Amino acid sequence: MEWINLAYLVASILFIYGLKGLGSPKTAVRGNRLGAVGMLVAVVATLVNKDVLSFGWIIAGMVVGGAIGAYIARTIKMTAMPEMVALLNGFGGAASMLVALSQFIITPAVFRNPTWLAALMLSALIGAVTLTGSLVAWAKLQGFAEKALKIPHQNLLRVVLSFVTVALAGLFIWQGHGFMLLLLTVSALALGVLLVIAIGGADMPVVIALLNSYSGIAAAATGFVLMNNGLIISGSLVGASGIILSKIMCKAMNRSLRSVLFGGAMVSDEQMASIPGKEFYEGKVKSCGAEEVAMLLEDARKVVIAPGYGLAVAQAQHVTQELARTLEARGAEVKFAIHPVAGRMPGHMNVLLAEAEVPYDKLIEMDAINPEFSQTDVTLVLGANDVTNPAARDDPSSPIFGMPILEVDKSKTVIVIKRSLSPGFAGIPNQLFINDNSLMLYGDAKAVLQDLIRALQEL
């Protein structure tokens, strides 16, 4: 037994160093590998430790699951990575829920003490909330329900259902009846839907991080049910890191966790009614062509590229790196400005640009790059919207006032590459588009950048 716990300790150390590695793009690959090795050590130790009567189902599950995982990993588009993360969070919650239900069925009543029942209750409850909440988040990211959906009396329903769930949890621990566990699970599944369905698409980065934390907490509770130290430690690490990441995301969006969970959309209906529509841009937007922008870039000594979800949708990360190399060959200094919540999930832009082999030292975080914009000749904004809106800094009446932004408007010239003037997730106009130093270059990011490269080569 001692060597089993020693194996779990080794796995835990690998998990910790793996998480530390994930904190930087430069060490992320190594961190991911350390985490994978740690999980392999933990799984092997668990299989050896438990009295497994037959490995047939285990091997079958590993083969089928491994094949599915390998296929998805190789075919998934980088733009769909947030959706996959949401589903993986849900699968983790489902695993915890199913293990809790199965353990209750096979464990004799004489061994069901209140402490064990409490751990099992938490595993089923949090796992169920994570499962349905993650499925709703996936649907929102897929575009099926991007906006906050309103159900009549939804706040009252959430409060009532929360009280019902807590009451069922207490009754289950007290009585230990399987029927109470079933009702608790159904109630938690419904609660997961209600908690996430009212949250707007702009808050999805926070929701994904929080659901990741839920899946870790559910796994830790399952570890207590199974008396598995490795699962307890790994689940606790995931739960804690998810909470920390959620807090970081909330700070980056100037939102409190409470406002995300219970406030619905980032912009209320009352605020939306007072927001100007297309007339906000009429006669104020200056558009340009690739040739004009190429001439500006030819003379630029310092260029900053601010990527957003538009880059991801267009799969333009490789051509963006090609443009950066073209500019550097002409003597320009090129950097990439990374906002914490650009895209659909934390680190989305870092992953996309790393795939295109953009050097890690070129990826500059928001706080470090903002002081440099005033010395920047040209900033290219690739589909980023809310995270570049000066109203968040300058307009106290704006619904996003106080949200930290990339201060691209302080550059000498700003080129905004977008398909249209459509708003971002917050649903409000972007003041940047009508600034005196801003030019709009309409079109698909990948096609536009290819045109820019050709125009530069012809100069």
Contacts in CASP RR format, 6 or more apart in sequence:
PFRMAT RR
TARGET T0000
AUTHOR 0000-0000-0000
METHOD contacts of the structure
MODEL  1
MEWINLAYLVASILFIYGLKGLGSPKTAVRGNRLGAVGMLVAVVATLVNK
DVLSFGWIIAGMVVGGAIGAYIARTIKMTAMPEMVALLNGFGGAASMLVA
LSQFIITPAVFRNPTWLAALMLSALIGAVTLTGSLVAWAKLQGFAEKALK
IPHQNLLRVVLSFVTVALAGLFIWQGHGFMLLLLTVSALALGVLLVIAIG
GADMPVVIALLNSYSGIAAAATGFVLMNNGLIISGSLVGASGIILSKIMC
KAMNRSLRSVLFGGAMVSDEQMASIPGKEFYEGKVKSCGAEEVAMLLEDA
RKVVIAPGYGLAVAQAQHVTQELARTLEARGAEVKFAIHPVAGRMPGHMN
VLLAEAEVPYDKLIEMDAINPEFSQTDVTLVLGANDVTNPAARDDPSSPI
FGMPILEVDKSKTVIVIKRSLSPGFAGIPNQLFINDNSLMLYGDAKAVLQ
DLIRALQEL
1 49 0 8 1.000
4 45 0 8 1.000
4 48 0 8 1.000
4 49 0 8 1.000
5 229 0 8 1.000
7 41 0 8 1.000
7 42 0 8 1.000
7 44 0 8 1.000
7 45 0 8 1.000
8 42 0 8 1.000
8 45 0 8 1.000
8 229 0 8 1.000
8 230 0 8 1.000
8 233 0 8 1.000
10 38 0 8 1.000
10 41 0 8 1.000
11 38 0 8 1.000
11 39 0 8 1.000
11 41 0 8 1.000
11 42 0 8 1.000
11 45 0 8 1.000
11 230 0 8 1.000
11 233 0 8 1.000
11 234 0 8 1.000
12 230 0 8 1.000
12 233 0 8 1.000
12 234 0 8 1.000
12 237 0 8 1.000
14 34 0 8 1.000
14 35 0 8 1.000
14 37 0 8 1.000
14 38 0 8 1.000
14 41 0 8 1.000
15 34 0 8 1.000
15 35 0 8 1.000
15 38 0 8 1.000
15 39 0 8 1.000
15 233 0 8 1.000
15 234 0 8 1.000
15 237 0 8 1.000
16 237 0 8 1.000
17 31 0 8 1.000
17 34 0 8 1.000
17 35 0 8 1.000
18 30 0 8 1.000
18 31 0 8 1.000
18 32 0 8 1.000
18 34 0 8 1.000
18 35 0 8 1.000
19 31 0 8 1.000
19 237 0 8 1.000
19 241 0 8 1.000
20 27 0 8 1.000
20 31 0 8 1.000
21 27 0 8 1.000
21 28 0 8 1.000
21 30 0 8 1.000
21 31 0 8 1.000
21 34 0 8 1.000
22 28 0 8 1.000
22 31 0 8 1.000
22 32 0 8 1.000
24 360 0 8 1.000
25 350 0 8 1.000
25 354 0 8 1.000
25 360 0 8 1.000
25 363 0 8 1.000
26 360 0 8 1.000
28 350 0 8 1.000
28 354 0 8 1.000
39 234 0 8 1.000
42 230 0 8 1.000
42 231 0 8 1.000
42 234 0 8 1.000
45 230 0 8 1.000
46 228 0 8 1.000
46 230 0 8 1.000
46 231 0 8 1.000
47 55 0 8 1.000
47 58 0 8 1.000
52 58 0 8 1.000
72 84 0 8 1.000
76 84 0 8 1.000
77 315 0 8 1.000
78 312 0 8 1.000
78 315 0 8 1.000
78 317 0 8 1.000
78 351 0 8 1.000
78 352 0 8 1.000
78 355 0 8 1.000
79 312 0 8 1.000
79 313 0 8 1.000
79 315 0 8 1.000
81 344 0 8 1.000
81 345 0 8 1.000
81 348 0 8 1.000
81 351 0 8 1.000
82 141 0 8 1.000
82 204 0 8 1.000
82 208 0 8 1.000
82 343 0 8 1.000
82 344 0 8 1.000
82 345 0 8 1.000
82 348 0 8 1.000
83 138 0 8 1.000
83 141 0 8 1.000
83 142 0 8 1.000
85 208 0 8 1.000
85 212 0 8 1.000
85 345 0 8 1.000
86 134 0 8 1.000
86 135 0 8 1.000
86 137 0 8 1.000
86 138 0 8 1.000
86 141 0 8 1.000
86 208 0 8 1.000
86 211 0 8 1.000
87 134 0 8 1.000
87 135 0 8 1.000
87 138 0 8 1.000
89 130 0 8 1.000
89 134 0 8 1.000
89 137 0 8 1.000
89 208 0 8 1.000
89 211 0 8 1.000
89 212 0 8 1.000
89 214 0 8 1.000
89 215 0 8 1.000
90 130 0 8 1.000
90 131 0 8 1.000
90 133 0 8 1.000
90 134 0 8 1.000
90 135 0 8 1.000
90 211 0 8 1.000
90 215 0 8 1.000
92 127 0 8 1.000
92 130 0 8 1.000
92 131 0 8 1.000
92 215 0 8 1.000
92 216 0 8 1.000
92 218 0 8 1.000
92 219 0 8 1.000
93 126 0 8 1.000
93 127 0 8 1.000
93 128 0 8 1.000
93 130 0 8 1.000
93 131 0 8 1.000
93 134 0 8 1.000
93 214 0 8 1.000
93 215 0 8 1.000
93 218 0 8 1.000
93 219 0 8 1.000
94 127 0 8 1.000
94 130 0 8 1.000
94 131 0 8 1.000
95 219 0 8 1.000
95 222 0 8 1.000
96 123 0 8 1.000
96 124 0 8 1.000
96 126 0 8 1.000
96 127 0 8 1.000
96 130 0 8 1.000
96 215 0 8 1.000
96 218 0 8 1.000
96 219 0 8 1.000
96 221 0 8 1.000
96 222 0 8 1.000
97 123 0 8 1.000
97 124 0 8 1.000
97 127 0 8 1.000
97 128 0 8 1.000
97 131 0 8 1.000
97 185 0 8 1.000
97 218 0 8 1.000
99 123 0 8 1.000
99 222 0 8 1.000
99 225 0 8 1.000
99 226 0 8 1.000
100 120 0 8 1.000
100 121 0 8 1.000
100 123 0 8 1.000
100 124 0 8 1.000
100 127 0 8 1.000
100 221 0 8 1.000
100 222 0 8 1.000
100 225 0 8 1.000
101 124 0 8 1.000
101 181 0 8 1.000
101 185 0 8 1.000
103 120 0 8 1.000
103 225 0 8 1.000
103 226 0 8 1.000
104 112 0 8 1.000
104 120 0 8 1.000
104 178 0 8 1.000
104 181 0 8 1.000
107 116 0 8 1.000
112 176 0 8 1.000
114 173 0 8 1.000
114 174 0 8 1.000
116 224 0 8 1.000
116 225 0 8 1.000
117 172 0 8 1.000
117 173 0 8 1.000
117 176 0 8 1.000
118 173 0 8 1.000
119 221 0 8 1.000
119 222 0 8 1.000
119 223 0 8 1.000
119 224 0 8 1.000
119 225 0 8 1.000
120 181 0 8 1.000
120 221 0 8 1.000
120 225 0 8 1.000
121 169 0 8 1.000
121 170 0 8 1.000
121 172 0 8 1.000
121 173 0 8 1.000
121 181 0 8 1.000
121 184 0 8 1.000
122 217 0 8 1.000
122 218 0 8 1.000
122 221 0 8 1.000
123 218 0 8 1.000
123 221 0 8 1.000
123 222 0 8 1.000
123 223 0 8 1.000
123 224 0 8 1.000
123 225 0 8 1.000
124 181 0 8 1.000
124 184 0 8 1.000
124 185 0 8 1.000
124 188 0 8 1.000
125 165 0 8 1.000
125 169 0 8 1.000
125 184 0 8 1.000
125 185 0 8 1.000
125 188 0 8 1.000
126 188 0 8 1.000
126 214 0 8 1.000
126 217 0 8 1.000
126 218 0 8 1.000
126 221 0 8 1.000
127 188 0 8 1.000
127 214 0 8 1.000
127 215 0 8 1.000
127 218 0 8 1.000
128 185 0 8 1.000
128 188 0 8 1.000
128 189 0 8 1.000
128 191 0 8 1.000
128 192 0 8 1.000
129 188 0 8 1.000
129 189 0 8 1.000
129 191 0 8 1.000
129 192 0 8 1.000
129 195 0 8 1.000
129 214 0 8 1.000
130 192 0 8 1.000
130 211 0 8 1.000
130 214 0 8 1.000
130 215 0 8 1.000
130 218 0 8 1.000
131 189 0 8 1.000
131 192 0 8 1.000
132 189 0 8 1.000
132 190 0 8 1.000
132 191 0 8 1.000
132 192 0 8 1.000
132 193 0 8 1.000
132 196 0 8 1.000
133 192 0 8 1.000
133 193 0 8 1.000
133 195 0 8 1.000
133 196 0 8 1.000
133 211 0 8 1.000
134 211 0 8 1.000
134 215 0 8 1.000
136 145 0 8 1.000
136 192 0 8 1.000
136 193 0 8 1.000
136 196 0 8 1.000
136 197 0 8 1.000
137 196 0 8 1.000
137 204 0 8 1.000
137 207 0 8 1.000
137 208 0 8 1.000
137 211 0 8 1.000
139 145 0 8 1.000
140 146 0 8 1.000
140 196 0 8 1.000
140 199 0 8 1.000
140 200 0 8 1.000
140 201 0 8 1.000
140 204 0 8 1.000
141 201 0 8 1.000
141 204 0 8 1.000
141 344 0 8 1.000
145 197 0 8 1.000
146 200 0 8 1.000
146 201 0 8 1.000
146 425 0 8 1.000
147 200 0 8 1.000
147 201 0 8 1.000
147 265 0 8 1.000
148 197 0 8 1.000
148 198 0 8 1.000
148 199 0 8 1.000
148 200 0 8 1.000
148 201 0 8 1.000
148 264 0 8 1.000
148 265 0 8 1.000
149 197 0 8 1.000
149 198 0 8 1.000
150 198 0 8 1.000
151 157 0 8 1.000
151 194 0 8 1.000
151 197 0 8 1.000
151 198 0 8 1.000
154 194 0 8 1.000
154 198 0 8 1.000
155 262 0 8 1.000
157 194 0 8 1.000
158 191 0 8 1.000
158 194 0 8 1.000
158 195 0 8 1.000
158 262 0 8 1.000
161 187 0 8 1.000
161 190 0 8 1.000
161 191 0 8 1.000
161 194 0 8 1.000
162 191 0 8 1.000
164 187 0 8 1.000
165 184 0 8 1.000
165 187 0 8 1.000
165 188 0 8 1.000
165 191 0 8 1.000
168 180 0 8 1.000
168 183 0 8 1.000
168 184 0 8 1.000
168 187 0 8 1.000
169 184 0 8 1.000
171 177 0 8 1.000
171 180 0 8 1.000
172 178 0 8 1.000
172 180 0 8 1.000
172 181 0 8 1.000
172 184 0 8 1.000
195 261 0 8 1.000
196 207 0 8 1.000
196 211 0 8 1.000
198 263 0 8 1.000
198 264 0 8 1.000
199 207 0 8 1.000
199 260 0 8 1.000
199 261 0 8 1.000
199 263 0 8 1.000
199 264 0 8 1.000
199 265 0 8 1.000
200 264 0 8 1.000
200 265 0 8 1.000
200 266 0 8 1.000
200 425 0 8 1.000
201 265 0 8 1.000
201 425 0 8 1.000
202 253 0 8 1.000
202 265 0 8 1.000
202 266 0 8 1.000
202 386 0 8 1.000
202 424 0 8 1.000
202 425 0 8 1.000
202 426 0 8 1.000
202 427 0 8 1.000
203 253 0 8 1.000
203 255 0 8 1.000
203 260 0 8 1.000
203 264 0 8 1.000
203 265 0 8 1.000
203 266 0 8 1.000
204 344 0 8 1.000
204 345 0 8 1.000
204 425 0 8 1.000
205 249 0 8 1.000
205 253 0 8 1.000
205 341 0 8 1.000
205 343 0 8 1.000
205 344 0 8 1.000
205 345 0 8 1.000
205 346 0 8 1.000
206 246 0 8 1.000
206 249 0 8 1.000
206 250 0 8 1.000
206 253 0 8 1.000
206 255 0 8 1.000
206 257 0 8 1.000
206 260 0 8 1.000
207 260 0 8 1.000
208 345 0 8 1.000
208 346 0 8 1.000
209 242 0 8 1.000
209 245 0 8 1.000
209 246 0 8 1.000
209 249 0 8 1.000
209 345 0 8 1.000
209 346 0 8 1.000
210 242 0 8 1.000
210 243 0 8 1.000
210 246 0 8 1.000
210 257 0 8 1.000
210 260 0 8 1.000
210 261 0 8 1.000
212 238 0 8 1.000
212 239 0 8 1.000
212 241 0 8 1.000
212 242 0 8 1.000
212 245 0 8 1.000
213 238 0 8 1.000
213 239 0 8 1.000
213 240 0 8 1.000
213 241 0 8 1.000
213 242 0 8 1.000
213 243 0 8 1.000
213 245 0 8 1.000
213 246 0 8 1.000
214 239 0 8 1.000
215 238 0 8 1.000
215 239 0 8 1.000
216 234 0 8 1.000
216 235 0 8 1.000
216 236 0 8 1.000
216 238 0 8 1.000
216 239 0 8 1.000
217 235 0 8 1.000
217 236 0 8 1.000
217 239 0 8 1.000
219 231 0 8 1.000
219 234 0 8 1.000
219 235 0 8 1.000
219 238 0 8 1.000
220 231 0 8 1.000
220 232 0 8 1.000
220 234 0 8 1.000
220 235 0 8 1.000
220 236 0 8 1.000
220 239 0 8 1.000
222 228 0 8 1.000
222 231 0 8 1.000
223 229 0 8 1.000
223 230 0 8 1.000
223 231 0 8 1.000
223 232 0 8 1.000
223 235 0 8 1.000
224 232 0 8 1.000
245 346 0 8 1.000
246 257 0 8 1.000
247 257 0 8 1.000
248 340 0 8 1.000
248 346 0 8 1.000
249 340 0 8 1.000
249 341 0 8 1.000
249 346 0 8 1.000
250 256 0 8 1.000
250 257 0 8 1.000
250 260 0 8 1.000
251 404 0 8 1.000
252 339 0 8 1.000
252 340 0 8 1.000
252 341 0 8 1.000
252 366 0 8 1.000
252 403 0 8 1.000
252 404 0 8 1.000
253 266 0 8 1.000
253 341 0 8 1.000
253 403 0 8 1.000
254 392 0 8 1.000
254 400 0 8 1.000
254 401 0 8 1.000
254 402 0 8 1.000
254 403 0 8 1.000
254 404 0 8 1.000
255 266 0 8 1.000
255 403 0 8 1.000
266 399 0 8 1.000
266 400 0 8 1.000
266 425 0 8 1.000
266 426 0 8 1.000
267 275 0 8 1.000
267 399 0 8 1.000
267 400 0 8 1.000
267 426 0 8 1.000
267 427 0 8 1.000
267 428 0 8 1.000
268 399 0 8 1.000
271 399 0 8 1.000
272 427 0 8 1.000
275 399 0 8 1.000
275 427 0 8 1.000
275 428 0 8 1.000
275 429 0 8 1.000
276 429 0 8 1.000
277 429 0 8 1.000
278 421 0 8 1.000
280 429 0 8 1.000
280 434 0 8 1.000
281 421 0 8 1.000
281 429 0 8 1.000
281 433 0 8 1.000
281 434 0 8 1.000
284 433 0 8 1.000
284 434 0 8 1.000
285 421 0 8 1.000
285 433 0 8 1.000
285 434 0 8 1.000
285 440 0 8 1.000
286 438 0 8 1.000
286 439 0 8 1.000
286 440 0 8 1.000
287 439 0 8 1.000
287 440 0 8 1.000
287 441 0 8 1.000
287 442 0 8 1.000
288 415 0 8 1.000
288 439 0 8 1.000
288 440 0 8 1.000
288 441 0 8 1.000
289 441 0 8 1.000
290 441 0 8 1.000
290 448 0 8 1.000
290 451 0 8 1.000
290 452 0 8 1.000
290 454 0 8 1.000
290 455 0 8 1.000
291 455 0 8 1.000
292 439 0 8 1.000
293 415 0 8 1.000
293 439 0 8 1.000
293 441 0 8 1.000
293 452 0 8 1.000
293 455 0 8 1.000
294 452 0 8 1.000
294 455 0 8 1.000
294 456 0 8 1.000
294 458 0 8 1.000
294 459 0 8 1.000
295 459 0 8 1.000
296 377 0 8 1.000
296 378 0 8 1.000
296 413 0 8 1.000
296 415 0 8 1.000
297 303 0 8 1.000
297 327 0 8 1.000
297 332 0 8 1.000
297 378 0 8 1.000
297 452 0 8 1.000
297 456 0 8 1.000
298 330 0 8 1.000
298 456 0 8 1.000
298 459 0 8 1.000
299 377 0 8 1.000
300 327 0 8 1.000
300 332 0 8 1.000
300 377 0 8 1.000
300 378 0 8 1.000
301 331 0 8 1.000
301 332 0 8 1.000
301 333 0 8 1.000
301 377 0 8 1.000
302 332 0 8 1.000
302 333 0 8 1.000
302 335 0 8 1.000
302 372 0 8 1.000
302 375 0 8 1.000
302 376 0 8 1.000
302 377 0 8 1.000
302 378 0 8 1.000
303 324 0 8 1.000
303 327 0 8 1.000
303 332 0 8 1.000
303 333 0 8 1.000
303 334 0 8 1.000
303 335 0 8 1.000
303 376 0 8 1.000
303 377 0 8 1.000
303 378 0 8 1.000
303 379 0 8 1.000
303 380 0 8 1.000
304 334 0 8 1.000
304 335 0 8 1.000
304 336 0 8 1.000
304 337 0 8 1.000
304 369 0 8 1.000
304 372 0 8 1.000
304 373 0 8 1.000
304 376 0 8 1.000
304 378 0 8 1.000
304 379 0 8 1.000
304 380 0 8 1.000
304 408 0 8 1.000
304 411 0 8 1.000
305 320 0 8 1.000
305 323 0 8 1.000
305 324 0 8 1.000
305 334 0 8 1.000
305 335 0 8 1.000
305 336 0 8 1.000
305 337 0 8 1.000
305 379 0 8 1.000
305 380 0 8 1.000
305 382 0 8 1.000
306 336 0 8 1.000
306 337 0 8 1.000
306 339 0 8 1.000
306 342 0 8 1.000
306 379 0 8 1.000
306 380 0 8 1.000
306 381 0 8 1.000
306 382 0 8 1.000
306 384 0 8 1.000
306 387 0 8 1.000
306 388 0 8 1.000
306 406 0 8 1.000
306 408 0 8 1.000
307 317 0 8 1.000
307 320 0 8 1.000
307 336 0 8 1.000
307 337 0 8 1.000
307 338 0 8 1.000
307 342 0 8 1.000
307 349 0 8 1.000
307 352 0 8 1.000
307 353 0 8 1.000
307 382 0 8 1.000
307 383 0 8 1.000
307 384 0 8 1.000
308 339 0 8 1.000
308 342 0 8 1.000
308 343 0 8 1.000
308 349 0 8 1.000
308 381 0 8 1.000
308 382 0 8 1.000
308 383 0 8 1.000
308 384 0 8 1.000
308 385 0 8 1.000
308 387 0 8 1.000
309 342 0 8 1.000
309 343 0 8 1.000
309 344 0 8 1.000
309 348 0 8 1.000
309 383 0 8 1.000
309 384 0 8 1.000
310 316 0 8 1.000
310 382 0 8 1.000
310 383 0 8 1.000
310 384 0 8 1.000
310 418 0 8 1.000
310 445 0 8 1.000
311 317 0 8 1.000
311 320 0 8 1.000
311 349 0 8 1.000
311 352 0 8 1.000
311 382 0 8 1.000
311 383 0 8 1.000
311 445 0 8 1.000
312 343 0 8 1.000
312 344 0 8 1.000
312 348 0 8 1.000
312 349 0 8 1.000
312 352 0 8 1.000
313 445 0 8 1.000
314 444 0 8 1.000
314 445 0 8 1.000
314 446 0 8 1.000
314 447 0 8 1.000
315 446 0 8 1.000
316 382 0 8 1.000
316 444 0 8 1.000
316 445 0 8 1.000
316 446 0 8 1.000
316 449 0 8 1.000
317 352 0 8 1.000
317 353 0 8 1.000
317 355 0 8 1.000
317 356 0 8 1.000
317 358 0 8 1.000
318 355 0 8 1.000
318 356 0 8 1.000
319 446 0 8 1.000
319 449 0 8 1.000
319 450 0 8 1.000
319 453 0 8 1.000
320 353 0 8 1.000
320 356 0 8 1.000
320 358 0 8 1.000
320 382 0 8 1.000
320 445 0 8 1.000
320 449 0 8 1.000
321 353 0 8 1.000
321 356 0 8 1.000
321 357 0 8 1.000
321 358 0 8 1.000
322 449 0 8 1.000
322 453 0 8 1.000
323 449 0 8 1.000
323 452 0 8 1.000
323 453 0 8 1.000
323 456 0 8 1.000
324 334 0 8 1.000
324 336 0 8 1.000
324 358 0 8 1.000
324 362 0 8 1.000
326 453 0 8 1.000
326 456 0 8 1.000
326 457 0 8 1.000
327 334 0 8 1.000
327 456 0 8 1.000
328 334 0 8 1.000
330 456 0 8 1.000
334 362 0 8 1.000
335 362 0 8 1.000
335 364 0 8 1.000
335 369 0 8 1.000
335 372 0 8 1.000
336 349 0 8 1.000
336 353 0 8 1.000
336 358 0 8 1.000
336 362 0 8 1.000
336 363 0 8 1.000
336 364 0 8 1.000
337 364 0 8 1.000
337 366 0 8 1.000
337 369 0 8 1.000
337 379 0 8 1.000
337 406 0 8 1.000
337 408 0 8 1.000
338 347 0 8 1.000
338 349 0 8 1.000
338 350 0 8 1.000
338 363 0 8 1.000
338 364 0 8 1.000
338 365 0 8 1.000
338 366 0 8 1.000
338 369 0 8 1.000
339 349 0 8 1.000
339 366 0 8 1.000
339 384 0 8 1.000
339 387 0 8 1.000
339 404 0 8 1.000
339 405 0 8 1.000
339 406 0 8 1.000
340 346 0 8 1.000
340 347 0 8 1.000
340 365 0 8 1.000
340 366 0 8 1.000
340 404 0 8 1.000
341 387 0 8 1.000
342 348 0 8 1.000
342 349 0 8 1.000
342 384 0 8 1.000
342 387 0 8 1.000
343 349 0 8 1.000
349 363 0 8 1.000
350 363 0 8 1.000
353 363 0 8 1.000
354 360 0 8 1.000
364 372 0 8 1.000
366 404 0 8 1.000
366 405 0 8 1.000
366 406 0 8 1.000
369 406 0 8 1.000
370 406 0 8 1.000
370 407 0 8 1.000
373 379 0 8 1.000
373 406 0 8 1.000
373 407 0 8 1.000
373 408 0 8 1.000
373 409 0 8 1.000
373 410 0 8 1.000
373 411 0 8 1.000
374 410 0 8 1.000
374 411 0 8 1.000
376 410 0 8 1.000
376 411 0 8 1.000
376 412 0 8 1.000
377 411 0 8 1.000
377 412 0 8 1.000
377 413 0 8 1.000
378 411 0 8 1.000
378 412 0 8 1.000
378 413 0 8 1.000
378 414 0 8 1.000
378 415 0 8 1.000
379 408 0 8 1.000
379 411 0 8 1.000
379 413 0 8 1.000
379 414 0 8 1.000
379 415 0 8 1.000
380 415 0 8 1.000
380 417 0 8 1.000
381 388 0 8 1.000
381 408 0 8 1.000
381 414 0 8 1.000
381 415 0 8 1.000
381 416 0 8 1.000
381 417 0 8 1.000
381 418 0 8 1.000
381 432 0 8 1.000
382 417 0 8 1.000
382 445 0 8 1.000
382 449 0 8 1.000
383 416 0 8 1.000
383 417 0 8 1.000
383 418 0 8 1.000
383 445 0 8 1.000
384 406 0 8 1.000
385 418 0 8 1.000
385 423 0 8 1.000
385 424 0 8 1.000
385 425 0 8 1.000
385 426 0 8 1.000
385 430 0 8 1.000
386 392 0 8 1.000
386 400 0 8 1.000
386 403 0 8 1.000
386 405 0 8 1.000
386 424 0 8 1.000
386 425 0 8 1.000
386 426 0 8 1.000
386 427 0 8 1.000
386 428 0 8 1.000
386 430 0 8 1.000
387 403 0 8 1.000
387 405 0 8 1.000
387 406 0 8 1.000
388 405 0 8 1.000
388 406 0 8 1.000
388 408 0 8 1.000
388 409 0 8 1.000
388 430 0 8 1.000
388 432 0 8 1.000
389 398 0 8 1.000
389 400 0 8 1.000
389 405 0 8 1.000
389 426 0 8 1.000
389 428 0 8 1.000
389 430 0 8 1.000
389 431 0 8 1.000
389 432 0 8 1.000
390 405 0 8 1.000
390 407 0 8 1.000
390 409 0 8 1.000
390 431 0 8 1.000
390 432 0 8 1.000
390 435 0 8 1.000
391 398 0 8 1.000
391 400 0 8 1.000
391 401 0 8 1.000
391 428 0 8 1.000
391 430 0 8 1.000
391 431 0 8 1.000
392 398 0 8 1.000
392 400 0 8 1.000
392 401 0 8 1.000
392 402 0 8 1.000
392 403 0 8 1.000
392 404 0 8 1.000
392 405 0 8 1.000
393 401 0 8 1.000
393 402 0 8 1.000
393 405 0 8 1.000
393 407 0 8 1.000
394 431 0 8 1.000
395 401 0 8 1.000
395 431 0 8 1.000
398 428 0 8 1.000
399 426 0 8 1.000
399 428 0 8 1.000
400 426 0 8 1.000
400 428 0 8 1.000
408 414 0 8 1.000
408 432 0 8 1.000
409 431 0 8 1.000
409 432 0 8 1.000
409 435 0 8 1.000
409 437 0 8 1.000
409 438 0 8 1.000
411 437 0 8 1.000
412 437 0 8 1.000
413 437 0 8 1.000
413 438 0 8 1.000
413 439 0 8 1.000
414 432 0 8 1.000
414 435 0 8 1.000
414 437 0 8 1.000
414 438 0 8 1.000
414 439 0 8 1.000
415 438 0 8 1.000
415 439 0 8 1.000
415 441 0 8 1.000
416 432 0 8 1.000
416 433 0 8 1.000
416 438 0 8 1.000
416 439 0 8 1.000
416 440 0 8 1.000
416 441 0 8 1.000
417 441 0 8 1.000
417 442 0 8 1.000
417 443 0 8 1.000
417 445 0 8 1.000
417 448 0 8 1.000
417 449 0 8 1.000
418 440 0 8 1.000
418 442 0 8 1.000
418 443 0 8 1.000
419 442 0 8 1.000
419 443 0 8 1.000
419 444 0 8 1.000
420 442 0 8 1.000
421 429 0 8 1.000
421 433 0 8 1.000
421 440 0 8 1.000
423 429 0 8 1.000
423 430 0 8 1.000
424 430 0 8 1.000
432 438 0 8 1.000
433 440 0 8 1.000
441 448 0 8 1.000
442 448 0 8 1.000
END
